[in-house]
């Protein structure tokens, strides 16, 4: 059996979706579609994710576990179309964030050739299918699939989009960079053009730029900033107003000029979000304010220039960017069949390291449970390489809080380091680690 674990983030024109893949389901390589002599699907059917090829039009099933798409003729309504496929280099699994970053870069590089139009000028969105650590290690899965899709409130695709940009009128897309900033209330409906904010107004020490706004259900609001390489912004997104009207679960995303996600945060302080981002290159960036519940509501977005790694004094969320090396707080040893545990207290802006010695190869369940509302994050490394990581465990784990972390991983004999953080290095409190092996 080969299994795909898929997580999807709602796409908008400025919010990149993510499909993460792990494999145990035999159907991943099947192709039950009917194709013509050129290999184009003319009659739909089940299509394993490893059989999908460039140009295929597909419907993506709901849920977090998939082994296949529904392949369809491109003239039929469909969710997405594969516009590129490529493999990542062999080697030790580099970690999910590294895989996703490489996928973003590779998909961005391949967009223009398929569509004959720049991504920034396109009306469509990009998403990607990536390996997880499980599929990487167990079946040498290195493949990235790049997909084009529409926004969550748009009609399905009904045509082959290959080369569609060649038929468009060569229009000049105006990028607004110098409009004055207006701190008035902004209402972002599903079809609204994102508000434009000018970074020139954000002068260090002059205080934050604050926008009070309201999101309609199933919508996001975007704020464009022009940044120079090395400049850093602190951003918070907080619920505002009476409980009946407040945004229930704010989420922040920062995109670069190509629409690629470069920073994100969900729960920095309770359900409020905060982050610090330092621009990698000169150019336009977009801050996207969203709601994971898709219910909409009132919010306050605050942005200010800060020193890289500094704590912005904005919104109601305290953000701590930590450059403090983790401290060794415990040493644990597990055998072929054992259970060990330890409890510690995490300070804001730091992370702890628990050294784990494994006597013999084991399958381990490693759980980090935070006290109160501590949003734990767990990373397991070996000789500097990430072998497992998790932020919020699945509901099936049945942990005390949805903010607790858990990994299930096969460990060879050796020494491992368990890095325990609060998500975004924000928050502090007691936590417990439990390791169960068999």
C-alpha positions in Angstrom: 0.0 0.0 0.0 1.1 3.5 -0.7 -0.4 6.5 0.9 -0.5 10.2 0.2 -1.1 12.7 3.0 -2.4 15.9 1.5 -2.8 19.2 3.2 -4.4 22.0 1.3 -4.3 25.8 1.9 -7.1 27.7 0.2 -5.7 29.5 -2.8 -6.4 33.0 -3.8 -4.5 35.1 -6.3 -2.0 35.9 -3.6 -2.1 32.7 -1.5 -0.2 29.6 -2.7 -1.8 26.3 -2.0 0.2 23.3 -0.7 -0.3 19.6 -1.4 2.0 17.5 0.8 2.5 13.8 -0.1 3.3 10.6 1.7 2.9 7.2 0.1 1.5 3.7 1.0 -1.3 3.1 -1.5 -0.8 0.8 -4.5 -3.1 3.0 -6.6 -0.6 5.8 -6.8 0.8 4.5 -10.1 -2.4 3.5 -11.8 -4.0 5.2 -14.8 -7.6 4.3 -15.6 -8.2 7.2 -18.0 -8.5 6.8 -21.8 -5.9 8.8 -23.8 -5.6 9.6 -27.5 -2.5 8.8 -29.6 -0.9 12.1 -28.3 -1.4 11.0 -24.7 -4.1 13.5 -24.0 -7.0 12.3 -21.7 -10.2 12.0 -23.7 -12.2 10.0 -21.2 -12.0 10.4 -17.4 -11.0 7.8 -14.8 -8.8 7.2 -11.7 -5.3 8.6 -12.1 -2.6 7.7 -9.7 -0.5 10.7 -8.6 2.6 9.1 -10.0 1.0 8.5 -13.3 -0.1 12.1 -13.8 1.9 13.9 -16.5 2.3 17.4 -17.8 -0.9 18.6 -19.4 -3.2 16.3 -17.5 -6.4 17.9 -16.2 -7.5 16.5 -12.8 -10.0 16.8 -9.9 -8.4 16.7 -6.5 -10.4 14.6 -3.9 -11.3 16.1 -0.5 -9.6 15.0 2.6 -6.0 14.8 3.8 -5.2 11.3 2.4 -5.2 10.6 -1.3 -3.6 8.1 -3.6 -5.0 9.3 -6.9 -6.7 12.2 -8.8 -9.7 11.9 -11.0 -8.3 12.4 -14.5 -10.7 14.2 -16.9 -10.8 15.6 -20.4 -9.7 19.2 -20.2 -13.0 20.3 -21.8 -14.8 19.0 -18.7 -15.0 21.0 -15.5 -11.9 20.3 -13.4 -10.0 21.6 -10.3 -6.5 21.8 -11.7 -4.1 21.0 -14.6 -0.5 19.7 -14.2 1.8 22.2 -15.9 5.2 20.7 -14.9 6.8 17.8 -13.2 10.4 17.4 -12.0 12.5 15.6 -9.4 14.4 16.9 -6.5 18.1 15.7 -6.0 18.8 12.5 -4.1 20.1 12.6 -0.6 18.9 12.7 3.0 15.4 14.1 3.4 16.1 17.9 3.8 12.9 18.7 5.8 9.5 19.8 4.7 10.3 23.5 4.5 13.3 22.8 2.3 11.3 20.5 0.0 8.5 23.1 -0.3 10.9 25.9 -1.0 12.6 23.9 -3.7 9.2 23.0 -5.1 8.2 26.7 -5.1 11.3 27.7 -7.0 11.1 24.9 -9.5 7.4 25.5 -10.3 8.0 29.2 -10.6 10.8 28.6 -13.1 8.5 26.4 -15.2 5.4 28.6 -15.3 6.2 30.9 -18.2 7.2 28.1 -20.6 3.8 26.3 -20.2 1.5 29.3 -20.2 3.5 31.8 -22.2 2.6 34.5 -19.7 4.3 35.6 -16.5 2.7 34.4 -13.3 2.2 37.9 -12.0 0.1 38.7 -15.0 -1.9 35.5 -15.0 -5.4 35.2 -13.6 -4.7 31.7 -12.3 -3.0 30.3 -9.3 -0.2 27.8 -8.6 0.0 24.9 -6.2 2.3 21.9 -5.9 2.5 18.3 -4.8 5.5 17.4 -2.8 7.0 14.3 -1.1 6.9 13.9 2.7 9.6 12.3 4.7 7.7 8.9 4.6 7.4 8.8 0.8 11.0 10.1 0.4 12.5 7.4 2.6 10.3 4.4 1.8 9.9 4.6 -2.0 12.6 7.2 -3.0 9.9 9.7 -3.9 11.5 12.9 -5.3 8.8 14.1 -7.7 7.3 17.5 -7.6 4.0 18.1 -9.5 3.2 21.7 -10.4 -0.6 22.4 -10.8 -2.5 25.4 -12.0 -5.9 26.1 -10.5 -8.5 28.8 -9.9 -9.4 30.7 -6.8 -11.8 29.2 -4.2 -14.7 31.4 -5.4 -14.1 31.0 -9.1 -15.7 28.6 -11.6 -13.9 25.4 -12.3 -11.5 25.2 -15.3 -13.0 24.0 -18.5 -10.1 24.2 -21.0 -6.5 23.2 -21.6 -4.5 26.2 -20.4 -1.3 25.3 -22.2 0.0 28.5 -24.0 -3.1 30.5 -23.1 -1.1 33.6 -22.6 0.0 33.8 -26.2 -3.6 34.7 -27.2 -3.9 37.5 -24.7 -3.5 41.2 -25.6 -0.1 42.4 -24.5 -1.4 44.7 -21.8 0.8 46.6 -19.3 0.1 45.6 -15.7 0.3 48.7 -13.5 2.0 48.1 -10.2 1.1 50.7 -7.7 4.0 51.6 -5.4 3.6 55.2 -4.4 0.0 55.6 -3.4 -0.4 57.2 0.0 -1.3 55.0 2.9 -4.8 55.2 4.2 -5.5 53.8 7.7 -9.2 53.8 7.2 -11.2 50.7 7.7 -10.8 48.2 4.8 -13.5 45.7 3.9 -12.2 42.8 1.8 -14.9 40.9 -0.1 -14.2 37.8 -2.1 -13.8 39.8 -5.4 -12.1 42.9 -4.0 -8.8 44.1 -5.3 -6.2 43.9 -2.5 -5.5 47.2 -0.8 -2.1 48.6 -1.6 0.2 49.9 1.2 3.5 51.6 0.6 6.5 50.5 2.6 7.9 54.1 2.4 5.3 55.0 5.0 6.7 52.5 7.4 9.6 54.4 8.9 11.5 52.7 11.7 10.6 54.2 15.0 7.6 56.1 13.6 5.2 53.4 14.9 3.2 50.8 13.0 0.8 51.1 10.1 -2.6 49.8 11.4 -5.5 48.7 9.3 -8.9 47.7 10.8 -10.9 45.6 8.4 -13.5 43.0 7.8 -13.2 39.8 5.8 -16.2 38.3 4.1 -16.6 34.6 4.4 -14.2 32.6 2.2 -12.1 35.6 1.4 -8.6 37.1 2.1 -7.2 40.6 2.0 -3.9 41.5 0.4 -1.5 44.4 1.2 1.3 45.1 -1.2 4.7 46.4 0.0 7.9 47.3 -1.9 10.9 46.2 0.2 14.6 46.4 -0.2 16.8 43.3 0.4 17.6 43.1 4.1 14.6 45.2 5.2 12.5 43.5 7.9 8.9 43.9 8.8 7.0 42.9 11.8 3.3 41.9 11.1 0.5 41.0 13.4 -3.1 39.9 12.6 -5.5 40.0 15.5 -9.2 39.5 16.0 -11.2 42.6 16.7 -14.7 43.5 17.9 -17.3 41.6 19.7 -16.9 37.8 19.8 -19.8 37.5 17.4 -18.1 39.6 14.7 -14.4 38.9 15.3 -12.2 36.9 12.9 -12.2 33.4 14.5 -8.8 32.1 13.4 -6.5 34.7 11.8 -3.7 33.5 9.6 -0.8 35.5 8.0 1.1 34.8 4.8 3.8 36.8 3.0 4.3 36.3 -0.7 7.1 37.4 -3.0 6.6 39.0 -6.4 6.2 35.6 -8.0 3.4 34.7 -5.6 5.5 32.2 -3.7 5.0 31.9 0.0 8.1 33.2 1.9 6.7 33.5 5.4 3.6 32.4 7.3 2.2 32.1 10.8 -1.0 30.8 12.2 -1.2 30.7 16.0 1.5 33.0 17.5 -0.6 34.1 20.6 -3.6 31.9 21.1 -5.3 32.1 17.7 -3.8 35.4 16.7 -0.9 35.5 14.2 2.4 37.3 14.1 5.7 37.1 12.2 8.9 38.9 11.3 10.1 38.7 7.7 13.4 39.9 6.2 13.3 40.5 2.5 15.7 38.3 0.5 15.6 40.5 -2.6 14.4 43.9 -3.7 10.9 43.8 -5.0 7.2 43.8 -4.3 5.8 41.6 -1.5 2.2 40.9 -0.5 0.9 40.4 3.1 -2.2 38.2 3.0 -4.7 38.3 5.9 -6.9 35.3 6.0 -9.2 33.2 8.3 -8.6 29.4 8.6 -12.2 28.9 9.5 -13.3 30.7 6.3 -16.1 32.4 8.3 -14.7 35.9 8.1 -15.0 38.7 10.6 -13.3 41.8 12.0 -9.6 42.0 12.2 -6.7 44.4 12.8 -3.5 44.2 10.7 -0.4 46.0 12.0 2.9 46.4 10.1 6.1 48.2 10.9 9.7 48.2 9.9 11.9 46.5 12.5 15.5 45.3 12.9 16.0 41.8 11.7 15.2 39.5 14.6 13.7 42.3 16.6 10.4 42.3 18.5 7.9 44.6 16.9 5.7 46.7 19.2 2.5 46.2 17.2 -0.9 44.8 17.6 -1.6 42.9 20.7 0.8 40.0 19.9 4.4 39.9 21.2 6.7 38.4 18.6 10.1 37.1 19.5 12.5 36.1 16.8 15.1 33.9 18.4 18.7 33.5 17.4 19.6 31.8 20.7 21.1 28.3 20.3 19.1 25.6 21.9 20.1 24.4 25.3 20.5 20.7 26.2 17.9 20.2 28.8 17.6 16.4 29.0 19.2 13.1 27.9 17.0 10.2 27.2 17.8 6.6 26.2 15.4 4.1 24.6 15.8 0.5 23.8 13.9 -1.8 21.5 10.8 -1.7 23.7 10.6 1.1 26.2 8.8 4.3 27.2 10.6 7.3 28.5 9.4 10.8 29.4 10.6 14.2 30.7 9.0 17.5 31.6 10.6 21.0 31.1 9.7 24.6 31.0 10.2 26.6 27.8 11.3 30.2 27.9 10.0 32.7 25.3 12.4 33.2 22.3 14.4 30.0 23.0 14.2 26.4 22.1 15.2 23.3 24.1 17.2 20.3 22.9 16.6 16.8 24.3 19.3 14.3 23.3 17.9 10.9 22.5 20.1 7.8 22.4 18.6 4.8 20.6 20.2 1.4 21.5 18.6 -0.6 18.7 16.4 0.1 15.6 12.9 1.0 16.8 9.6 2.5 15.7 9.0 5.5 17.9 6.0 7.7 18.8 7.4 11.0 20.1 4.8 13.3 21.6 5.3 16.9 22.9 2.4 18.1 25.1 2.3 21.8 26.0 0.8 23.1 29.2 -2.1 25.6 28.8 -2.1 27.2 25.3 1.6 26.6 24.5 1.8 25.8 20.7 4.5 23.3 20.6 6.7 22.4 17.6 8.9 19.3 17.4 11.9 18.7 15.1 13.9 15.5 15.2 17.4 15.7 13.7 20.4 13.3 13.3 23.8 14.6 12.4 22.3 18.0 11.4 19.7 16.5 9.1 15.9 16.6 9.8 14.4 13.2 10.0 10.9 14.2 11.3 9.0 17.3 12.3 5.5 18.3 13.3 3.6 21.4 14.5 0.0 20.4 15.2 -0.7 16.6 15.4 -3.6 15.1 13.6 -7.0 14.7 15.4 -6.4 10.9 15.3 -3.6 11.3 17.7 -6.2 12.2 20.4 -3.9 14.5 22.3 -5.0 17.0 25.0 -4.7 20.0 22.7 -4.8 20.5 18.9 -1.6 22.6 19.5 0.4 19.5 20.7 3.0 17.8 18.4 3.6 14.2 17.5 5.8 12.3 15.1 5.8 8.6 14.3 9.2 7.6 12.9 11.5 4.6 12.4 14.9 5.3 14.2 18.1 3.4 13.6 20.5 3.0 16.5 22.3 6.2 17.2 22.1 9.7 18.8 19.3 12.1 17.9 18.4 15.6 18.9 14.8 16.6 19.7 14.3 20.3 19.3 11.3 21.6 21.2 10.0 25.1 20.3 6.9 27.2 20.7 5.6 27.9 17.2 7.2 31.0 15.8 9.4 31.2 18.9 6.5 32.9 20.6 5.1 31.9 23.9 6.4 30.0 26.9 5.3 27.4 29.4 5.7 23.9 30.6 5.8 20.9 28.2 6.3 17.2 28.4 8.0 14.8 26.0 6.9 11.2 25.9 8.7 8.6 23.7 7.0 5.2 23.2 8.9 2.5 21.2 8.1 -1.1 20.2 
